[in-house]
Amino acid sequence: MELSKVMRTSGAVREFTADDQVQPSVLYRVLDNARFAPSGGNQQGWHVTVVRDPTLRRRLADLSVAAFRRYVAEQSAGYRAFSVVDPAPTDVEIPDGIPIDQMLAAIENAPEVLVVTVDLRTLAVLDRDLDRPSIVGGASIYPFVQNILLAARDEGLGGAVSTFVVAGEPEAALLLNLPRGHAIAAMIQLGRPLHQVTRLTRHPVESFATVDRFDGDVLSSGGRARTS
Ligand SMILES: Cc1cc2nc3c(=O)[nH]c(=O)nc-3n(C[C@H](O)[C@H](O)[C@H](O)COP(=O)(O)O)c2cc1C
């Protein structure tokens, strides 16, 4: 596939065809392409655990549920869930009846479930001393995660990233025998899409790209934007 088409159609896939397993050679090729992702200092601190044991999947799914419930509760109460800028009060009521079945089933039934972790010792976290949550550390692992999704799309597969399990990292680490100092970046479900998305909804370039200043001229497609 054309790279631009891959990029423009790699939407989140949460439903997979029941019969199609991901061939081992295909999964291998996905990771073999994804590994060309950039990382700070080319440290490549990633590790992929392919979780196939149903019991393990179930326990990782259960760990995801607690954060999912809180996410839905905070959103229902009108907050941006898990915001670090404007966090919801800790005592937001978690209503009964939050539908978790679909989410649990997605993790249990996906043809492949990958847990992507990173060795924290490999990261140069340039914003570690700033008075805000760090964002730079993730920059050495999430390009790899995105590459997995792009490589999967190129193979006719699809996937969705999930980070709920990270909220239960201490317990998940025990389940996965994660060495000390390694962190979970994402869980990815992979398989053959039940429906292939052909058109994603995204904001146009004009809504986020400016020249010289954050509030500068909107970047135009006709070459350099005017600066006055
Ligand atoms: C950090 C991150 C966490 C995400 N967590 C979930 C998740 O837990 N469950 C899920 O179904 N999708 C998850 N997604 C997928 C997003 O919902 C998806 O990228 C977004 O809604 C756009 O959907 P589209 O690509 O189908 O247009 C996550 C994506 C990212 C980047």
Ligand as a Chemical Component Dictionary entry (heavy atoms), coordinates in Angstrom:
data_LIG
# 
_chem_comp.id                   LIG 
_chem_comp.type                 NON-POLYMER 
_chem_comp.pdbx_formal_charge   0 
_chem_comp.three_letter_code    LIG 
# 
loop_
_chem_comp_atom.comp_id 
_chem_comp_atom.atom_id 
_chem_comp_atom.alt_atom_id 
_chem_comp_atom.type_symbol 
_chem_comp_atom.charge 
_chem_comp_atom.model_Cartn_x 
_chem_comp_atom.model_Cartn_y 
_chem_comp_atom.model_Cartn_z 
_chem_comp_atom.pdbx_ordinal 
LIG C1  C1  C 0 -2.966  6.682 23.921 1  
LIG C2  C2  C 0 -4.177  6.085 23.297 2  
LIG C3  C3  C 0 -5.060  5.351 24.068 3  
LIG C4  C4  C 0 -6.173  4.753 23.494 4  
LIG N1  N1  N 0 -6.984  3.979 24.262 5  
LIG C5  C5  C 0 -7.998  3.295 23.685 6  
LIG C6  C6  C 0 -8.747  2.353 24.423 7  
LIG O1  O1  O 0 -8.509  2.110 25.581 8  
LIG N2  N2  N 0 -9.745  1.695 23.799 9  
LIG C7  C7  C 0 -10.018 1.906 22.477 10 
LIG O2  O2  O 0 -10.924 1.276 21.954 11 
LIG N3  N3  N 0 -9.324  2.784 21.746 12 
LIG C8  C8  C 0 -8.304  3.472 22.307 13 
LIG N4  N4  N 0 -7.539  4.332 21.569 14 
LIG C9  C9  C 0 -7.887  4.577 20.168 15 
LIG C10 C10 C 0 -8.570  5.946 20.030 16 
LIG O3  O3  O 0 -9.841  5.868 20.599 17 
LIG C11 C11 C 0 -8.603  6.294 18.559 18 
LIG O4  O4  O 0 -7.290  6.481 18.099 19 
LIG C12 C12 C 0 -9.379  7.554 18.294 20 
LIG O5  O5  O 0 -10.677 7.494 18.801 21 
LIG C13 C13 C 0 -9.477  7.800 16.790 22 
LIG O6  O6  O 0 -10.200 6.747 16.217 23 
LIG P1  P1  P 0 -10.068 6.413 14.676 24 
LIG O7  O7  O 0 -8.602  6.228 14.400 25 
LIG O8  O8  O 0 -10.850 5.150 14.468 26 
LIG O9  O9  O 0 -10.627 7.571 13.920 27 
LIG C14 C14 C 0 -6.436  4.938 22.117 28 
LIG C15 C15 C 0 -5.536  5.686 21.340 29 
LIG C16 C16 C 0 -4.422  6.230 21.913 30 
LIG C17 C17 C 0 -3.448  6.982 21.030 31 
# 
loop_
_chem_comp_bond.comp_id 
_chem_comp_bond.atom_id_1 
_chem_comp_bond.atom_id_2 
_chem_comp_bond.value_order 
_chem_comp_bond.pdbx_ordinal 
LIG C1  C2  SING 1  
LIG C2  C3  SING 2  
LIG C2  C16 DOUB 3  
LIG C3  C4  DOUB 4  
LIG C4  N1  SING 5  
LIG C4  C14 SING 6  
LIG N1  C5  DOUB 7  
LIG C5  C6  SING 8  
LIG C5  C8  SING 9  
LIG C6  O1  DOUB 10 
LIG C6  N2  SING 11 
LIG N2  C7  SING 12 
LIG C7  O2  DOUB 13 
LIG C7  N3  SING 14 
LIG N3  C8  DOUB 15 
LIG C8  N4  SING 16 
LIG N4  C9  SING 17 
LIG N4  C14 SING 18 
LIG C9  C10 SING 19 
LIG C10 O3  SING 20 
LIG C10 C11 SING 21 
LIG C11 O4  SING 22 
LIG C11 C12 SING 23 
LIG C12 O5  SING 24 
LIG C12 C13 SING 25 
LIG C13 O6  SING 26 
LIG O6  P1  SING 27 
LIG P1  O7  DOUB 28 
LIG P1  O8  SING 29 
LIG P1  O9  SING 30 
LIG C14 C15 DOUB 31 
LIG C15 C16 SING 32 
LIG C16 C17 SING 33 
# 
